[in-house]
Amino acid sequence: MIKKIITSAFLILSFVSFAQEGTASPYSFFGIGDVRYKGTSDIRSMAGIAVEQDSIHINMDNPASYANLKNTTFAVGGTYNTTKLKTSSESASARRTTLDYLAVGLPLGKFGLGFGLLPYSSVGYKIESLATDASQNNNRFNGTGGLSKVFLGIGYKITPSLSFGADAHYNFGKIETSSLEFITGVPVGTRELNKVDLSGVNFDAGLMYQTKINKKLSFFSSLNYTLESTLSSTNKRSISTVMYNASYDLSLVDAIDDVTIQKDLKLPSKLTIGVGIGEARKWLIGAQVSMRDAGSLAISYNNLDNVSYEKQQKYSLGGYYIPNYKSYTSYAKRIVYRGGFRYEKTGLVVNSESINDMGITLGIGMPITGSFSNINFGFEIGKKGTTTSGLVQENYANLSVGMSLNDKWFVKRKFN
């Protein structure tokens, strides 16, 4: 049954994942868009804490975890997002529903294999800037698209306590943007269209180590490093004179300039270190730090003087609690309760202001009776950006749902 589900899900994802607008943030105008969270909904509910060598959930944050899988694991998840955007004088709201990941993990003795598809970044904005003086220029900006990745990784259990793994990623995607410049009352304006094709390969490697402190307590640790890589971009830019109506429907008057610009972007290296302490299948509390270099992410159309990129830093604290995972009399005691807090310097600097993001996460994992499979629900509230220096603050809430389905493959059936 799980094989049929996986096949169907891959077919569905191939049609819908690349058309979706995974963000409504004006900050997705810059660079290659909003960088999306990489992990599954259960880990996201703990603010990204991914230090335990879990045997029934696939951990896409560290390929070393694949070596600890006991069953074939299929994971899929999505998010409903609502965001309120505000400046010092105005406000607006937006909603999005996205498919976040599709992944499969296979146990192969001391080895483990993981592969899947997920978004790396998303672009989605609609911005209007109207001049107070009727003789001055107005502007309308639109952008969609983003970068997706296919990954394949392998993990190996060096010792019962230590695992190593490595991932290869193929990144691909398209970003389309348009800008219209016009004067109120004049039905002719100037439009710039950009269609950017992106592609590249990158690699990461990780270690996971856990050991007993005493009869009950265990120590968990995780180390992951992503290598710097090149992302090729080809931007087809078209500038033209257009006519527009009250609904901003456009018709071409004259093509002014068509040019193709090729540029290599740099996806920065990233180091993530996490530690935790807890009792297996009972509770865990952990802390995690990730650091990413500034990179070189400006595309020709958004290479602006008031925008720069700095090192990204993310700090997370989170964990889980299970009242009694072996309880036969109370389903509620077998539910996993999760929570966490994170603070992130995104690495984007606009008008000399660092764009920061912080959030609180909560979640539950509901076991499917008679199996190791489960359904995970997560809730997150947070704030990104600021209203100072003419910028935008985003107050958002995310509701995520993920499924982790487990089955045994490659096992000979015995018949009496």
C-alpha positions, 0 to 999 in steps of 0.5 A: 500500500505504501508503495502505491501512495509514494508513486501517486504522491510523486506524480501529484507533486511533479505537477503542483510543487513548482507552480505554487507561490510558497511565500507572500513576503515582500522580502522574497524580492531580494536574492533568490527569494525566501529560503524555506525550512528544510525539515519535516513538520515534527522537527519544525514543531521543535524549532528545528531541533534535529539531534536524535537518531530517530528510527521511524522519522526521516530527518532531512537536516542530517543525512547521518540519520538515515543509518538509524531507520528501521522501517521504510519511511515515507514522509509528506507535509504541507503548511497553511500560512496567514501573514499580516504585513504592516509598515509605519502607516499601512497594513495588508494580509495574505494567505498561502497553502503549500506542499513542503516536502516529499521524502523516502527513507530506506534501511539497508542494514548498517546503511540507510538511503534517503531521497526526496523533493522539497523547495529551497526558496520561494518568491511571491510578492505584489507591491504597489508604490503610488506617488503623492504628486500626480506628475511623479512615477508610480510603480507596481512590482510582481514576482513568482517562482523559486528554487526547488531541490531533489536530493539523494543521500546515504548514511552509514552506522560506524558504531552503535553510537556514531553515524556518518552521512552525505547528501547530493542536491540538484537545485533547479527553478525559475523566477519571473518578475515584472515591474510597471512604471507609469504616471497617473492619468497617462495610459502608457507606461514602461514594463520590465520583465525578467525570467530567470532560470536557475540550476546547480548542484551542492553537497552536505555531510553530517555526523550524529553521535549519542551515548548513555549518561546513565541507565535512563539519560542519553546525550545526543549530538549532531553536526552538519556541514553544507559546502559552498556551491555555484548556482547558474542563473540565466536572466532573459530581460525584456523592456517595453512600452505598454498600454494599461487600463484601470485593471492594469491589463497590459498590451504591448506598444513597442519593445525597447530592449531584450537582453540575456544575462548570465551570472553565477551565484554563490550558495553559501556554506552552512554549519549546524551544530546541535546537542540534546539530553533526554530519555529515549521515547520519553522526553528530549530537550535540545539546543541548536546553532546554525551559521551560514556565510553571506554568499553572493545571491543578487540577480541582475534585476535585484542588485540594489545599492541599499541591499546587502548580505551578511552572515546568517545565524539561527539559534533554536531551543526545543524538545518533546515529551511522551507521557507513556509510549507503551500505554494500551489504555490511554491514546492521549498518553502515546501522543508526542507533545512538542515545542520550541523557540527560534531566533534567526538573523536571515542574512538580508540587510535592507536600508542598513537594517538586518532582517531578523525572524523569530518564532514560537512553535508547538506541535503534537504527533498522533500515532496510527494505532497498530503501526509505527506510522503517525500524523504530525500537526504543528503550529507556529507564530512569529515575526519577521522584519521591522517597520523602521527605515521604511521597511515591512514587518510580517506577523505570521502564523503557520499550521503544518500537517505531516504524515510519516508512514512506515512499512517493511520492505525487502523482507521475505515473507514466511508461510507455514 
